[in-house]
Amino acid sequence: GVAAPASGTLIDLDCTGLACPGPIMKLSTAMADLSPGDEVKTGRNGRAVLTRGEQYMVVAPKTHIRIANPKTDGKMTQVFNLSGSVTFKVDKRKDKHFQVKTPYMAAVVKGTTFHVGVTETGASVQVTEGAVEVATLDGGAVDLLTPGDIGMVEAEQPFALNIMGEENKRIVSPNAPAAAEPAAAPAAVAPVSAAPA
């Protein structure tokens, strides 16, 4: 699963009590300074901006991300968004080169600006620029989001990808377990009009 223990450094941006230096703890760093396995965790008053050239990630308060080990070809940057909200701006390239995984869904991009939110009830991806391919974690339900579209996977229905946009649709993975047989429909009952009193 996504929440496996990390082997990197945890950058914990949380502050409580009298030792707080101010109302907001901020981290602004180059992504190159982070190693695979490193994590950034923000508390209610923490925020982080991670940059690489024109690319950036804005990590909102109460968020937990991990930089994953890149695939063996080294061309794919992977980020696990374990909880909370992150806005990403990714360089446009010919090939898919940036992937965000959550406990419920994945997003793969060639270049775009998009927002990923994760709660205990599911995950969502919203596109503001470019296009993002979203999928259930098993890869069976896939769709391409464009600006204005939102893709969602609910924790209790991990094989169903819900798309809201110009066209609302639900894509169910062929790998979903068979649903229980629906209950028989109740027999039709003629409407009864109330008699005047």
Disulfide bonds with the S-S distance in Angstrom:
Cys15-Cys20 2.18
